[in-house]
Amino acid sequence: MDFSLFRHRLRLGFARLGRYLMPRPKSPLPVRAEWQLAQDLIQAVDQGGIPLNPVRVNAIARKLGLEVSRHAPVEDTIARIRVALQRETASRRRADARE
């Protein structure tokens, strides 16, 4: 009876287990793509731009975890995105201060 396949799978299992048990190096929190999109949107609005596509603004808000109605005014959605960005920035500062 050939146990080579069994041994191979056993080795793979231990390798995967080792990845979970090994301590991970601390790295700064990455800026996720949706937060970057939101920051770009807010910067464009602050520079005088007007978002012409409310569907895109709502999609960005939903990616941030906000519940947005299709009938919500774009200005309200942008204000909510701005508040969410301020919360995220504050939590990142607290995380950096702990390290």
N, C-alpha and C positions, 0 to 999 in steps of 0.2 A: 504494500500500500504506500502510495506516494503522498507525503505530507508537505511537499514544497509549497503548494498553494496555501495551505493552512498557515505555514510559517511566514509566508509573504504577507498575508492579511494580518497576522498577529503583529509583525513588525510595523506595518502601517498604522495599526491601532495604537501601538505604544508611541509612535512618532506624533500622532495627533494629540494624544494625551499629554505628551511632553510640552507641546505648544501651549496648552491651556494651563499647565502647572508652572511654567517658567515665568518669572516676573518680567513684565514688559517695561521697557525704558519709558520714563516720563517725557512726554513731548507736549508742546503747546497745543491747545485745542485748535483744530483746523477751522478755517472759515468755510462753512459749507456753501455750496453754490446758491441755495435759495436765499441765504442771508446776504450774499454778495449781490444777487439780483435786487433785493429789497434796498440795499444801500445805494445801488446805482439809480434806482427809481427815485429815491428820496433826494439824491444829489441833483438829478435832472429837474425835479420839481422845484427845489430850492434855487436853481439857476434860472427859473422862469419858464421852464418847459411845462406843457400841459399834456398829460397822457391822453391820447386820442382813442385808445382801445381799452374800455373798462373791463373787458373780459380778461385781458392780460394782467391788469392790476388785481383783479379778483383771484386769478390763478396764483399770483405771487403770494397774496395773503393766505390762500388756502395751503400753499406749500409751507408757510410758517406756522400752520396749525390754527389759524383763525377761521372762525365760521363766518362766512360772508353771504349775504343774500344777493341774488341777481339784481334786485331792485334797489340795492343800497347805493347812495350817491358816491361817486368816485372820491370826492373830497373826504368823506367819512372813512372810507377804506384806507386812504392814504394816511389819515390821522392815526388810525389803528395800527397800521404798519410802522409808523414812526414810533409809537409807544412800545411796540414789540421789539423794535431795534434798540431802543433805550434800555429796556429790560435785559436784553441779551448782552449789551455792552457792559451793563452794571454787573451781571453775573460773571462775565469774563474777567472783569477787574477784581472781583472777589476771589475768583479761582487763582488768578495770578498772585494776589497778595498772600494767599495761603502757602504758596510754594516758596 
